[in-house]
Amino acid sequence: MRRLSLKALCAACAALCLSMLATAGAAGTARLAAQPQRIVSLNLCTDQIVLQLVPRERIAALSWLSQKPESAALHQQAQGLRTVRGSAEEVLALQPDLVLVGTATTRHTTRLLQSFGVRTLALPGADSFAQVKAQIRTVAAAVGEAARGEAVVAVMEAQARAIATAHNAPANTARQGTRPVAIAYWAGGRSAGRDTLYEDILTTAGYANGATQAGMKGYAALPLERLVASSPNVIVTNDYKRGAPTLGNRLLKHPALLGTGAQEVRLPSRITVCGGPWNIDAAALLAREGSQP
């Protein structure tokens, strides 16, 4: 067996170390290449998801709504980031490697971006806490931050369990017969029934959804007569442009609403419009301020 001199042994060790460093460096470069480094979001709700998952330096732009306090839960985190209105021209100029969009917004822009070979990911509006968590995981996988996505989901689940336990209201249960009744009611008489994010907020807070009991599915107008017949304990409104002198807002002051004897709980729009951990804050606020028999 050939013996290596000390000098030759040291040279071999050095070569091995350099090879290992080169391999690690290549792996790190490949990992970074797999993570989009110039992310653009054109939708308010995808804005909120990406802000939770990636550092600011990887966000090329968010939608112009992302910095609006009345609509964006994470408006403070969005301050200082570039915003866009959603045209293909301004997005292409940013040279993004991933563009997040909504399925019901900026459709023309999305088609144009795709025709230029830009990678896009479209998400619908979430209609349940389960869909919120699924979307967080989908975006986390797309941006190469699966661990961060799981951490956000874990926090959301833990907070929901804590509220449900405190108010004896297991989330998404079908056993709603003995619960107090809450109905979401907004300008123009619109409400939220079955298969809506609002239903999970009401349920987690310990209420049965009166709109669902009245036969409503999704978001639609709820006749005032049906609301009164539901005998709600709480009417859940929002703060979006409540001071505007519109016919829709006048309906919220109808004497029939006062005649129900229901308590009004006003939830900030920014924690109910899009899906995210802030929905649990909305449930907590409703549970805390709503009347419980």
N, C-alpha and C positions, 0 to 999 in steps of 0.2 A: 504493500500500500504506500502510495506516494505521500510524503510529508510536505505540508505547505509551510513556507517560511512565515514568520510573524508579519513581514511586510505584505506578502501575498494574501495572507488571511485578512488583514485589515482592508486591503483593496477589495477583496471579495465581499466583505461586510458592507463597505461603502457602496459598492455597486448594487447590493441587495436593497439597502435603504433607499437609494435613489429610485430603484424600480418600484418599491412600495409607495413612495411619495408620488411618483408619476401616476401609478394606478389610482391612488386616492384622489389625486387632483383631477384625473379624467372622470372618475365617478362623480365628484362634486360638480364638475362642469356639466355632465350629462343631467344631473338632478336639476341644476339651475335652468338648463335648456328646456326641461320638461315643465317647469313652472313659468307660466306667462309673466313677463316682466313689464308689459305695457297694457294694462287692463282698462277698458272703458266700459262704463255702465250707462245705459240710456233710459233706465226705468227707476222710479223712486224706490220700489221694493228691492230690486237687485242692488241698488246703491247701498241699502241698509245691510244686505248680506255681505257684500264684498268688504265693507268697512270693518266688519267683525273678523274677517279671515286673513287679510293680507296687510303688510306694512304700507304706509303711505307712498313710499318711493316706487311701489309697483302699480299705483293707480294713476293712469294717464289722465283720466277725466271721469266725472260723475254727471248725472243729469242736473239740470238747473234747479230742480226741486229739492235736491239733497240738502241744501243749506237753508230751507224754509222752516222756521220753528213750528209753524202751525201744521205742517204735514210730515216732517221727517223726525223720527225718534232720535236719530244720531246726527242731528243737524250741527251740533257743536264739533263733533269729530270731522265733519265734512268741511269745516271752515278752512280756507287757505288752499284747498284743492281746486284744480281747474274744473269748470263746468261747461257743458255743451247743451245746445238746444235740441240736438237730435238729427241734424242734416248729415247726409253721407259725406259731403265735402269736408266738413269740419272734423269728422271722425277719421276719414282717410288721411288727413293731414297729420294726425297724431301717430300714424303708423302702429296701430294696436296689434297685439298678437292674440287678443281675446276681447270680444265685445259681448256684454251681457244685455239682454233685451227682454221685454215683456211680450207675451204672445198677442196682446191686444193693443200694443202701442208701437209706434215707429215701424210699422210693417214695411212701408215702402223703402225706408232706409235700410232695414234688415236685408231685404232682397237685393238691393244695390251692393251692400257690403259683401254679401255672399257671392255675387257675380264677379267681384274683384278678388275672390279667394280668401277673404277675411274670415277667420274662425268666429262663429257666433254661438251663443247658448241662450235659448229662449225659455222663459219660465212663465207659467200662468199665475194668476193670483191665487194665493193659498186659501183653501176653504175649510181648513181644520188645523189643529196643532200637529197632527200626524203629517200633513202635507208641508207644513212649515219646516219640520225637522228633516223631511225627505229633501226639500229644496236646499237647505243648508248643507246637507251631505253632498248633494249633486254639485253645487258650486265649489265646495271644498275640494272635491275630487278634480274638478276642472282646473282649479288654480294651484293644485299640488299641495294642499294644506289639509289633508284628511284628519290629522290629529287635532288641529284647531277646530275643525268642524265638529268632531266628536265632543270636544270640551264645551263648545257652545250648547250643543244638544243636551249634554249632561247637566249643565247649570239650569237650563230651561225645565227639564224633567224634575229636578230636585225642588225647584221653586214651586212648580205646579202641585207636586205631592204635598208640600208643606201647607199650601193654601187649602187644598182639598181636605186634608186631614183636620186642619184647624176648624173648618166649617162643615165637617162631616158630609163632604160632597165629592165622592170619587169622580174624577174627570171622565167624561164620555159615558157615564152609566145610563142605562135605560130606565132606571128606577127613579122617575122624577115625580111620581104622584103626590108625595108628601112635601115637596119643596115649595117655598114661596115662588111666586111668578114674577118674572121680569120681562119687559118688552123693550127692545130697541126701537126708538122712534125719532126720526129726523125731519128736517125741512121737507115739505112736500108730502109728508105722510109716509115716507119710505121706512121699511123695516128689514129685519134679517131673520129668516126662518131656518129651516133645516139645511144642513150642508153649507154652513157659513162659518167663518172664523169667529163671528160674534157669538154663535151658539156655544162654542167651546169656552169662550170667555165667560158667558153667563153661567154655564154648567160648573166650571171650575170655581166660580164665586159662590156656588151653593144654590143657584136658582134654576127653575124650569123655564124654558123659553116659551113665552106666551104666544109668540108668532108661530112657532112650530105647532103648538097645541091648536091654533086656529087654522092649521092646514097649509101654512105657507112653506114653500121651499125656495131657497136662494134669497136674493135681494129683490124686493118688489114693493109696491105701494100697499099699505095695510089700511083698509077703510076704518075711519074713526069709530064706526059702530062696532066693528069686530074687536077693536082694541078695548073699548069700554066693556063689552061682553066678556072679555077675558079676565076682568077683575084683577088687574096686575097689582102687586105690592110695590113694584118699582118700575118707573119708566126711565129708560137709559137714553139720554140724549148726548150730543157732542157739542164741541165748542167752535165748530167750523163756521165762521162768518155769522155768528148768532146775532150780531148787531146790525146786519144788513136789513134794510126795510123792504123785505120781499114777501110775496104772498105765502111762499113756503114757510117762512119763519112765523108768519101770523098764525098759521095752523097750530104751532106749538103753544100758543097762548089761548087756544079754544077753551071756553068754559067747560066743555064736556070732559076735558082732561083733568081739570081741577075737581070735577065732580067724582072722579074715580077714587079720590083720597090717596092715590099712589104718591110715593115719594119720588122726586126727580133726582137722579144721579147723573151728573154731566162728566163724561169721560173725554179727555183730550184726544183729538183726532189723531195726533201723531203716534199714539200707542195702540191704535186700533186699525188704521188704514192698511198697514203692511204686516206680514207675519214675522214674528221674532220674539225674543225673550221679553220685550216690552209688553207683549200681550198678557204675560203673567202679571206685570205691574197693573195693567188695566183690571184684571180679575181681582187682584188684591185691593185695589181702590174701591171697586164695587162692593166687595165683601165687607170692607171696613165701613163704608159710608151708607150702604143700603140698609133698609129696615129689615130686620129678621124677627119673625114672630117668636 
